Amino acid sequence: MKKVKLAELESFCIKALETAGVSPEHAAAVTDVLVTTDTFGVLTHGTKNLGQYIQKMHAGGLDAKAEPSIVAEGPGFAIINGNKAVGMVSAVKAMKLAIEKAKQTGIAYVGVCNSCHFGAAGYYANLAAREGLIGLSMSNADPVIAVPGGRKKAIGTNPFSFAAPLGDGKSVFLDVALSNVAALKVIMAQEKNQPIPDTWLVDEEGVPTTDAFKFPKNASLQPMGAHKGYGLAVLVELLASVMTGAGILSEVASWNLDLSSTNNAGHAFIAIDIAQMLPMEQFTARIGQMADELRNGPKAKGCERIFLPGEMEWDKREKALASGELELTDAMAASLTNLAEASGLELNLY
Ligand SMILES: NC(=O)c1ccc[n+]([C@@H]2O[C@H](COP(=O)([O-])OP(=O)(O)OC[C@H]3O[C@@H](n4cnc5c(N)ncnc54)[C@H](O)[C@@H]3O)[C@@H](O)[C@H]2O)c1
């Protein structure tokens, strides 16, 4: 397993983006999203994908120089056209605007259209939590999930996240895709030649299957918690796409299998300014009470620790920041090495 120094990874990503024509300000914003995601241990959605975002710029599916623009605005809401900018650029602008507006109005919603894959939803929800607000963040995506009763890929994995400040610089946060498992887990079962539980996929007839090899051509993912995850995925589609003008369901192209096409994904961000509703000390005490009761509940046989949502990620981030380095998966090391070669840049993996 290879490692990289965090500071070197950061400056490498900024240089790679600038080499592709992205402004220094946007390159720094995208890099912060991706490297922070890596430090949370979500290595599938951080710097591993940077090479593909840059390939998508070269293929015309993303505009390296685009500036997202506000197309509708009120005191407590806005709609932003991403103008084909890198997804992280529009998403950061949108959540920062939601936070700014919520500080005036108490709560604000900002939607984004004409965007692309924004990586891990949790980064944006945590932008709000970092400033003492509750944040919600979500995105639609190209369809890979069959809905209950259906036999074809009908809706995206539609990632959803919330974050709330714990008062100690950390947050309680959930960051999940709304499929039962990530497609990557099905691919891993294929690599290990293992059968899968019948709650992961349905086949071409819409019937649950334990054959991982049917995916992706002849099988679709199942929604998280059957009809419950389906319903939440529809909510995400509503707020991130129907409301914003982004592609609806099958109008969203795969961001990485179709590099030259505009992805036209949409996102939604909501910020709630806690301090306008109850004093911050009171909120911190009350969320602490909730956290303690959850953490200190009776543990299942063989379980050593109960985690709050987000707690595993904060543990990993603390470890990465303390050591100043990151352990890479093989796929991530290969992707970063390819990007270094393609961009003519140095990156020391050890
Ligand atoms: N941009 C996109 O189009 C897109 C699409 C799909 C997924 N994603 C991203 O992929 C990432 C992974 O999604 P996933 O669905 O595989 O996540 P996952 O199933 O690994 O779940 C992670 C979440 O569950 C919490 N969690 C896990 N175990 C826990 C436990 N025992 N106790 C308490 N909390 C626990 C974690 O703190 C975290 O919030 C997310 O960052 C998501 O935003 C992005």
Ligand as a Chemical Component Dictionary entry (heavy atoms), coordinates in Angstrom:
data_LIG
# 
_chem_comp.id                   LIG 
_chem_comp.type                 NON-POLYMER 
_chem_comp.pdbx_formal_charge   0 
_chem_comp.three_letter_code    LIG 
# 
loop_
_chem_comp_atom.comp_id 
_chem_comp_atom.atom_id 
_chem_comp_atom.alt_atom_id 
_chem_comp_atom.type_symbol 
_chem_comp_atom.charge 
_chem_comp_atom.model_Cartn_x 
_chem_comp_atom.model_Cartn_y 
_chem_comp_atom.model_Cartn_z 
_chem_comp_atom.pdbx_ordinal 
LIG N1  N1  N 0  -21.656 12.406 -6.494 1  
LIG C1  C1  C 0  -22.350 11.327 -6.726 2  
LIG O1  O1  O 0  -23.017 11.225 -7.753 3  
LIG C2  C2  C 0  -22.330 10.192 -5.728 4  
LIG C3  C3  C 0  -23.097 9.063  -5.992 5  
LIG C4  C4  C 0  -23.085 8.044  -5.042 6  
LIG C5  C5  C 0  -22.314 8.143  -3.884 7  
LIG N2  N2  N 1  -21.589 9.267  -3.662 8  
LIG C6  C6  C 0  -20.770 9.364  -2.447 9  
LIG O2  O2  O 0  -20.245 8.083  -2.139 10 
LIG C7  C7  C 0  -19.888 8.059  -0.772 11 
LIG C8  C8  C 0  -20.160 6.688  -0.173 12 
LIG O3  O3  O 0  -21.554 6.435  -0.096 13 
LIG P1  P1  P 0  -22.079 5.039  0.539  14 
LIG O4  O4  O 0  -23.545 4.997  0.389  15 
LIG O5  O5  O -1 -21.271 3.909  -0.024 16 
LIG O6  O6  O 0  -21.685 5.261  2.061  17 
LIG P2  P2  P 0  -21.594 4.158  3.223  18 
LIG O7  O7  O 0  -22.569 3.054  3.011  19 
LIG O8  O8  O 0  -20.144 3.809  3.379  20 
LIG O9  O9  O 0  -22.100 4.987  4.501  21 
LIG C9  C9  C 0  -21.313 6.035  5.015  22 
LIG C10 C10 C 0  -22.101 6.797  6.066  23 
LIG O10 O10 O 0  -22.639 5.927  7.027  24 
LIG C11 C11 C 0  -22.117 6.240  8.334  25 
LIG N3  N3  N 0  -21.877 4.972  9.039  26 
LIG C12 C12 C 0  -21.315 3.847  8.523  27 
LIG N4  N4  N 0  -21.275 2.883  9.467  28 
LIG C13 C13 C 0  -21.792 3.412  10.586 29 
LIG C14 C14 C 0  -22.039 2.907  11.900 30 
LIG N5  N5  N 0  -21.724 1.670  12.252 31 
LIG N6  N6  N 0  -22.591 3.741  12.814 32 
LIG C15 C15 C 0  -22.925 5.004  12.480 33 
LIG N7  N7  N 0  -22.742 5.539  11.253 34 
LIG C16 C16 C 0  -22.192 4.744  10.321 35 
LIG C17 C17 C 0  -20.844 6.980  8.085  36 
LIG O11 O11 O 0  -20.503 7.819  9.178  37 
LIG C18 C18 C 0  -21.203 7.775  6.813  38 
LIG O12 O12 O 0  -21.930 8.926  7.137  39 
LIG C19 C19 C 0  -20.619 9.229  -0.130 40 
LIG O13 O13 O 0  -19.650 10.211 0.139  41 
LIG C20 C20 C 0  -21.563 9.719  -1.216 42 
LIG O14 O14 O 0  -21.826 11.119 -1.145 43 
LIG C21 C21 C 0  -21.577 10.281 -4.562 44 
# 
loop_
_chem_comp_bond.comp_id 
_chem_comp_bond.atom_id_1 
_chem_comp_bond.atom_id_2 
_chem_comp_bond.value_order 
_chem_comp_bond.pdbx_ordinal 
LIG N1  C1  SING 1  
LIG C1  O1  DOUB 2  
LIG C1  C2  SING 3  
LIG C2  C3  SING 4  
LIG C2  C21 DOUB 5  
LIG C3  C4  DOUB 6  
LIG C4  C5  SING 7  
LIG C5  N2  DOUB 8  
LIG N2  C6  SING 9  
LIG N2  C21 SING 10 
LIG C6  O2  SING 11 
LIG C6  C20 SING 12 
LIG O2  C7  SING 13 
LIG C7  C8  SING 14 
LIG C7  C19 SING 15 
LIG C8  O3  SING 16 
LIG O3  P1  SING 17 
LIG P1  O4  DOUB 18 
LIG P1  O5  SING 19 
LIG P1  O6  SING 20 
LIG O6  P2  SING 21 
LIG P2  O7  DOUB 22 
LIG P2  O8  SING 23 
LIG P2  O9  SING 24 
LIG O9  C9  SING 25 
LIG C9  C10 SING 26 
LIG C10 O10 SING 27 
LIG C10 C18 SING 28 
LIG O10 C11 SING 29 
LIG C11 N3  SING 30 
LIG C11 C17 SING 31 
LIG N3  C12 SING 32 
LIG N3  C16 SING 33 
LIG C12 N4  DOUB 34 
LIG N4  C13 SING 35 
LIG C13 C14 SING 36 
LIG C13 C16 DOUB 37 
LIG C14 N5  SING 38 
LIG C14 N6  DOUB 39 
LIG N6  C15 SING 40 
LIG C15 N7  DOUB 41 
LIG N7  C16 SING 42 
LIG C17 O11 SING 43 
LIG C17 C18 SING 44 
LIG C18 O12 SING 45 
LIG C19 O13 SING 46 
LIG C19 C20 SING 47 
LIG C20 O14 SING 48 
# 
